[in-house]
Amino acid sequence: MTVKELADSGIFRTVNPGDDENRKIESVFCCDLLSIAMGRAPSGCAWVTVMANMNTLAVASLADAACVIMAEGVKLDELSLKKAAQQGIYVMETDEPVFEAALKIHTRRTETA
């Protein structure tokens, strides 16, 4: 499944369309501790987190995440949204809890595989 396919599914709201919407989502990763995510988030993952700040975007870029999903209704502030746009990071959001959001991505990936 690509980032565009996930975005078009209507499961989440897109808040910043990234530069590579045709990027394949290789896995789902859940983590709110940025130091752990920096070292363990797999390249090409859909990263589900509640850490909505500038540092999250830096980690997403370093980890080469395919997209970031802000869960639990958290939202990036305007400055962070501008940074996401500058860096071409695809960001979505949901009111769903982290586990439920990740499960929806996982289920969608297995259905489209």
C-alpha positions as CSV (number, residue, x, y, z in Angstrom):
1,M,0.0,0.0,0.0
2,T,1.2,3.5,-0.8
3,V,0.9,6.6,1.3
4,K,-1.6,7.9,-1.3
5,E,-3.7,4.8,-1.0
6,L,-3.8,5.2,2.8
7,A,-4.6,8.9,2.5
8,D,-7.4,8.1,-0.1
9,S,-8.9,5.4,2.1
10,G,-10.5,8.1,4.3
11,I,-9.3,6.5,7.5
12,F,-7.2,9.5,8.4
13,R,-7.2,13.3,7.7
14,T,-4.3,14.6,5.7
15,V,-2.8,17.7,7.2
16,N,0.3,17.9,5.1
17,P,0.7,16.1,1.8
18,G,4.3,15.1,1.5
19,D,6.6,15.0,-1.5
20,D,6.3,11.2,-2.2
21,E,2.7,10.1,-2.0
22,N,3.6,7.0,-4.1
23,R,6.0,5.8,-1.4
24,K,5.2,2.2,-0.3
25,I,4.4,1.7,3.4
26,E,6.6,-1.2,4.4
27,S,5.4,-1.5,8.0
28,V,3.6,0.2,10.9
29,F,5.6,1.6,13.8
30,C,4.2,2.9,17.1
31,C,6.3,4.9,19.6
32,D,6.2,8.1,21.5
33,L,9.7,8.1,22.8
34,L,11.7,10.0,20.2
35,S,15.1,8.6,21.1
36,I,13.7,5.0,20.6
37,A,11.9,6.0,17.4
38,M,15.1,7.6,16.0
39,G,17.0,4.3,16.4
40,R,14.3,1.7,15.7
41,A,11.7,3.1,13.3
42,P,12.1,1.1,10.1
43,S,12.6,3.0,6.9
44,G,9.3,3.2,5.0
45,C,7.1,2.9,8.0
46,A,3.8,4.6,8.8
47,W,4.7,6.0,12.2
48,V,1.8,6.4,14.6
49,T,2.5,8.8,17.6
50,V,1.0,11.4,19.9
51,M,4.2,13.4,19.9
52,A,3.1,16.4,17.8
53,N,6.1,18.7,17.7
54,M,9.1,19.8,15.6
55,N,11.3,17.1,17.0
56,T,8.9,14.4,15.8
57,L,9.4,15.7,12.2
58,A,13.2,15.6,12.6
59,V,13.0,12.0,13.8
60,A,10.6,11.1,10.9
61,S,13.1,12.5,8.5
62,L,16.1,10.8,10.0
63,A,14.3,7.5,10.2
64,D,13.0,7.9,6.7
65,A,9.4,7.2,7.7
66,A,6.9,7.1,4.8
67,C,4.4,9.1,6.7
68,V,3.5,10.2,10.2
69,I,0.0,9.8,11.8
70,M,-0.8,11.9,14.7
71,A,-3.2,9.9,16.9
72,E,-5.5,10.7,19.9
73,G,-6.6,14.0,18.4
74,V,-3.2,15.7,18.8
75,K,-2.3,18.3,16.2
76,L,0.9,19.9,14.9
77,D,1.2,23.6,15.6
78,E,1.5,26.1,12.7
79,L,5.3,26.3,12.9
80,S,5.6,22.5,12.8
81,L,3.1,22.2,9.9
82,K,5.3,24.7,7.9
83,K,8.3,22.6,8.7
84,A,6.6,19.4,7.6
85,A,5.8,21.2,4.3
86,Q,9.4,22.4,3.9
87,Q,10.7,18.9,4.5
88,G,8.1,17.1,2.4
89,I,6.9,14.9,5.3
90,Y,3.4,13.4,4.7
91,V,1.4,14.0,7.9
92,M,-2.1,12.6,8.7
93,E,-4.1,12.8,11.9
94,T,-6.9,10.9,13.7
95,D,-8.9,11.0,16.9
96,E,-8.3,7.2,17.2
97,P,-6.0,5.9,19.9
98,V,-2.5,4.8,18.8
99,F,-3.2,1.1,18.8
100,E,-6.5,1.5,16.8
101,A,-4.9,3.7,14.3
102,A,-2.0,1.3,13.8
103,L,-4.4,-1.7,13.5
104,K,-6.3,0.1,10.8
105,I,-3.2,0.7,8.8
106,H,-2.1,-2.9,9.3
107,T,-5.4,-4.3,8.3
108,R,-5.6,-2.0,5.2
109,R,-2.0,-3.1,4.2
110,T,-2.9,-6.8,4.4
111,E,-6.1,-6.3,2.5
112,T,-4.3,-4.6,-0.4
113,A,-1.3,-6.9,-0.5
